[in-house]
């Protein structure tokens, strides 16, 4: 069994930091609403419509990669019983 190298909180912090650094490049009209998965150790990322597919692409490069995911331009990937809020 492989144990995580980073806590969930640390993955979230690093993922948000990478996203913030990439924001001007990735928040384009064609990407708003798509999913981004980021390897928080390397900064590699994938953008697409399916979270599972793009996360698997990153893990194909590094099987134990700690992955953070977000919806480009929004505050959450999915909303259950609510609505997604656009971020500024």
N, CA and C of each residue as an Amber inpcrd file, in Angstrom:
protein
   264
   0.8410000  -1.1810000   0.0000000   0.0000000   0.0000000   0.0000000
   0.8850000   1.2430000   0.0000000   0.5600000   2.1970000  -0.8530000
   1.3040000   3.4510000  -0.9350000   0.6240000   4.4680000  -0.0280000
   1.4010000   5.0700000   0.8540000   0.8640000   6.0790000   1.7510000
   1.1100000   7.4660000   1.1670000   0.1550000   8.3570000   1.3380000
   0.3130000   9.7010000   0.7710000   1.5250000  10.4240000   1.3510000
   2.2300000  11.1040000   0.4750000   3.3800000  11.8890000   0.9050000
   2.9470000  13.2080000   1.5210000   1.7780000  13.6960000   1.0970000
   1.2730000  14.9870000   1.5590000  -0.1170000  14.8050000   2.1540000
  -0.4540000  15.6410000   3.1170000  -1.8060000  15.6130000   3.6770000
  -2.7760000  16.2340000   2.6720000  -4.0560000  15.9740000   2.8390000
  -5.0660000  16.5700000   1.9800000  -5.0180000  18.0850000   2.0220000
  -4.7660000  18.6230000   3.2150000  -4.6800000  20.0770000   3.3690000
  -3.4990000  20.6480000   2.5870000  -2.3720000  19.9590000   2.6350000
  -1.1860000  20.4360000   1.9240000  -1.3800000  20.3400000   0.4040000
  -2.0480000  19.2770000  -0.0540000  -2.3440000  19.1470000  -1.4810000
  -3.2280000  20.3090000  -1.9270000  -4.2450000  20.6310000  -1.1210000
  -5.1410000  21.7410000  -1.4390000  -4.3830000  23.0600000  -1.4910000
  -3.5410000  23.3190000  -0.5080000  -2.7750000  24.5750000  -0.4780000
  -1.8660000  24.6980000  -1.6850000  -1.1480000  23.6280000  -1.9900000
  -0.2300000  23.6610000  -3.1320000  -0.9900000  23.7770000  -4.4550000
  -2.1070000  23.0470000  -4.5630000  -2.9090000  23.0960000  -5.7790000
  -3.4300000  24.4950000  -6.0480000  -3.9430000  25.1410000  -5.0080000
  -4.4550000  26.5080000  -5.1650000  -3.3410000  27.4810000  -5.5150000
  -2.1660000  27.2570000  -4.9640000  -1.0220000  28.1280000  -5.2820000
  -0.6260000  27.9710000  -6.7530000  -0.5430000  26.7250000  -7.2270000
  -0.2260000  26.4860000  -8.6440000  -1.2950000  27.1270000  -9.5300000
  -2.5770000  26.9310000  -9.1600000  -3.6790000  27.5000000  -9.9490000
  -3.5370000  29.0170000 -10.0350000  -3.2560000  29.6440000  -8.9120000
  -3.1100000  31.1050000  -8.8850000  -1.9910000  31.5490000  -9.8280000
  -0.8860000  30.8080000  -9.8420000   0.2360000  31.1580000 -10.7230000
  -0.0940000  30.9400000 -12.1970000  -0.9710000  29.9810000 -12.4910000
  -1.3450000  29.6540000 -13.8660000  -2.5590000  30.4300000 -14.3610000
  -3.2400000  31.1000000 -13.4580000  -4.5580000  31.6670000 -13.7240000
  -4.6430000  32.4910000 -15.0090000  -3.6910000  33.3710000 -15.2510000
  -3.7640000  34.2260000 -16.4390000  -3.6120000  33.4130000 -17.7280000
  -2.9270000  32.2870000 -17.6680000  -2.7410000  31.4370000 -18.8480000
  -3.9610000  30.5520000 -19.1080000  -4.5950000  30.0570000 -18.0430000
  -5.6290000  29.0370000 -18.2220000  -7.0550000  29.5710000 -18.2190000
  -7.3010000  30.7270000 -17.6060000  -8.6620000  31.2500000 -17.5620000
  -8.9860000  32.0040000 -18.8510000  -9.0840000  31.2400000 -19.9230000
  -9.4460000  31.7850000 -21.2250000 -10.9170000  31.4640000 -21.4930000
 -11.4990000  32.1370000 -22.4450000 -12.9140000  31.9300000 -22.7650000
 -13.2020000  30.4540000 -23.0500000 -12.3240000  29.8020000 -23.7980000
 -12.5640000  28.3960000 -24.1420000 -12.3610000  27.4360000 -22.9720000
 -11.6530000  27.8540000 -21.9230000 -11.4110000  26.9710000 -20.7770000
 -12.3560000  27.1820000 -19.5980000 -13.0550000  28.3110000 -19.5230000
 -13.9330000  28.5720000 -18.3850000 -14.9560000  27.4380000 -18.2730000
 -15.0400000  26.8740000 -17.0830000 -15.9640000  25.7700000 -16.8190000
 -15.3540000  24.3930000 -16.9840000 -14.1800000  24.3000000 -17.6020000
 -13.5080000  23.0020000 -17.7380000 -12.8060000  22.6600000 -16.4260000
 -12.3620000  21.4200000 -16.3240000 -11.6740000  20.9300000 -15.1330000
 -10.1680000  21.0080000 -15.3580000  -9.4390000  21.4030000 -14.3200000
  -7.9770000  21.3450000 -14.3410000  -7.5230000  20.4200000 -13.2240000
  -6.6140000  19.5170000 -13.5400000  -5.9580000  18.6740000 -12.5400000
  -4.4900000  19.0410000 -12.5440000  -3.9500000  19.2420000 -11.3500000
  -2.5550000  19.6760000 -11.2140000  -1.7970000  18.7030000 -10.3250000
  -0.6410000  18.2510000 -10.7940000   0.2800000  17.4880000  -9.9610000
   0.9690000  18.5280000  -9.0780000   0.6810000  18.5060000  -7.7860000
   1.1660000  19.5760000  -6.9120000   2.6580000  19.4940000  -6.6290000
   3.2990000  18.3870000  -6.9710000   4.7550000  18.2880000  -6.7990000
   5.5010000  18.8840000  -7.9780000   5.0060000  18.6290000  -9.1910000
   5.7350000  19.0480000 -10.3860000   5.1500000  20.2820000 -11.0600000
   3.8810000  20.5640000 -10.8150000   3.2140000  21.6720000 -11.4890000
   2.6330000  21.2870000 -12.8320000   2.8570000  20.0320000 -13.2810000
   2.2420000  19.5640000 -14.5240000   0.7330000  19.6240000 -14.3600000
   0.0210000  19.9140000 -15.4540000  -1.4310000  19.9680000 -15.3660000
  -2.0710000  19.5020000 -16.6570000  -3.3310000  19.1300000 -16.5490000
  -4.1600000  18.7260000 -17.6810000  -5.4830000  19.4630000 -17.5630000
  -6.0460000  19.8510000 -18.6870000  -7.3420000  20.5170000 -18.7300000
  -8.2650000  19.7010000 -19.6180000  -9.5000000  19.5250000 -19.1740000
 -10.4720000  18.7860000 -19.9750000 -11.8560000  18.8580000 -19.3620000
 -12.7500000  18.0510000 -19.8990000 -14.1350000  18.0340000 -19.4310000
 -14.4110000  16.9300000 -18.4230000 -13.5360000  15.9420000 -18.3290000
 -13.7650000  14.7850000 -17.4720000 -12.6520000  14.6580000 -16.4390000
 -13.0050000  14.8290000 -15.1760000 -12.0260000  14.7960000 -14.0830000
 -11.2440000  13.4950000 -14.0550000 -11.9120000  12.3770000 -14.2060000
 -11.2530000  11.0800000 -14.1310000 -10.2220000  10.9120000 -15.2420000
 -10.5820000  11.2860000 -16.4490000  -9.6710000  11.1290000 -17.5910000
  -8.4230000  11.9880000 -17.4320000  -8.5970000  13.2640000 -17.0770000
  -7.4140000  14.1280000 -16.9970000  -6.5450000  13.7840000 -15.7910000
  -7.1430000  13.3220000 -14.6960000  -6.3420000  12.9010000 -13.5440000
  -5.5510000  11.6420000 -13.8740000  -6.1450000  10.7370000 -14.6170000
  -5.4330000   9.5140000 -15.0230000  -4.2670000   9.8310000 -15.9410000
  -4.4160000  10.8520000 -16.7950000  -3.3010000  11.2550000 -17.6680000
  -2.1040000  11.6920000 -16.8300000  -2.3690000  12.4690000 -15.7810000
  -1.2690000  12.9130000 -14.9130000  -0.6660000  11.7380000 -14.1580000
  -1.4980000  10.8280000 -13.6810000  -0.9920000   9.6860000 -12.9310000
  -0.2710000   8.6870000 -13.8220000  -0.5180000   8.7230000 -15.1180000
   0.2250000   7.8700000 -16.0430000   1.6940000   8.3070000 -16.1000000
   1.9230000   9.5930000 -15.8950000   3.2880000  10.1270000 -15.8890000
   3.9930000   9.8510000 -14.5660000   3.2330000   9.8580000 -13.4630000
   3.7750000   9.6310000 -12.1170000   2.6620000   8.9770000 -11.3000000
   2.7630000   7.6670000 -11.0970000   1.6610000   6.9060000 -10.5100000
   1.2730000   7.3460000  -9.0990000   2.2180000   7.8690000  -8.3410000
   1.9060000   8.2890000  -6.9670000   1.7360000   9.8130000  -6.8530000
   1.4210000  10.4470000  -7.9720000   1.2940000  11.9070000  -8.0040000
   0.1620000  12.4020000  -7.1150000   0.4480000  13.3880000  -6.2580000
  -0.6280000  14.0260000  -5.4980000  -1.3270000  15.0340000  -6.4140000
  -2.6090000  14.8050000  -6.6760000  -3.3600000  15.5820000  -7.6580000
  -4.3800000  16.4790000  -6.9600000  -4.4200000  17.7310000  -7.3650000
  -5.4650000  18.6690000  -6.9450000  -6.2710000  19.0120000  -8.1950000
  -7.5880000  19.1390000  -8.0330000  -8.4370000  19.4570000  -9.1810000
  -9.3570000  20.6220000  -8.8520000  -9.6780000  21.3840000  -9.8800000
 -10.6040000  22.5010000  -9.7290000 -11.3370000  22.7550000 -11.0420000
 -12.4160000  23.5150000 -10.9690000 -13.1380000  23.9300000 -12.1760000
 -12.6560000  25.3300000 -12.5160000 -12.1530000  25.5150000 -13.7130000
 -11.5590000  26.7830000 -14.1190000 -12.6100000  27.8920000 -14.0780000
 -12.2800000  28.9240000 -13.2890000 -13.1410000  30.0880000 -13.1760000
 -14.2450000  29.9640000 -12.1420000 -14.3010000  28.8340000 -11.4240000
 -15.3540000  28.6240000 -10.4310000 -14.7570000  28.2390000  -9.0820000
 -15.5990000  28.3010000  -8.0370000 -15.1420000  28.0460000  -6.6760000
 -15.1160000  26.5750000  -6.3020000 -15.6820000  25.6980000  -7.1200000
 -15.7240000  24.2700000  -6.8110000 -15.7900000  23.4720000  -8.1030000
 -15.4580000  22.1850000  -8.0220000 -15.5420000  21.3180000  -9.1880000
 -16.9970000  20.9820000  -9.4720000 -17.7310000  20.5830000  -8.4090000
 -19.1340000  20.2050000  -8.5470000 -19.9440000  20.8870000  -7.4630000
 -21.2400000  21.0540000  -7.7060000 -22.1520000  21.5980000  -6.6990000
 -23.2810000  20.6020000  -6.4930000 -23.5070000  20.2250000  -5.2450000
 -24.6000000  19.3220000  -4.9030000 -25.6070000  20.1290000  -4.1080000
 -26.7880000  20.2840000  -4.6500000 -27.8310000  21.0360000  -3.9500000
 -27.5730000  22.5300000  -3.8990000 -26.7210000  23.0230000  -4.7660000
 -26.4090000  24.4500000  -4.7950000 -25.9680000  24.8510000  -6.1790000
 -25.3110000  25.9680000  -6.2560000 -24.8200000  26.4250000  -7.5610000
 -23.3370000  26.7430000  -7.4650000 -22.6660000  26.6070000  -8.5860000
 -21.2620000  26.9860000  -8.6480000 -21.1780000  28.4960000  -8.7250000
 -20.2020000  29.0680000  -8.0490000 -20.0060000  30.5100000  -8.0380000
 -18.7700000  30.8550000  -8.8480000 -18.8980000  31.8220000  -9.7590000
 -17.7370000  32.2890000 -10.5290000 -16.8060000  33.0490000  -9.6130000
 -15.5250000  32.8650000  -9.7920000 -14.5330000  33.6110000  -9.0210000
 -13.9980000  34.7480000  -9.8730000 -13.6010000  35.7750000  -9.2220000
 -13.0490000  36.9420000  -9.9270000 -11.5670000  36.9910000  -9.7120000
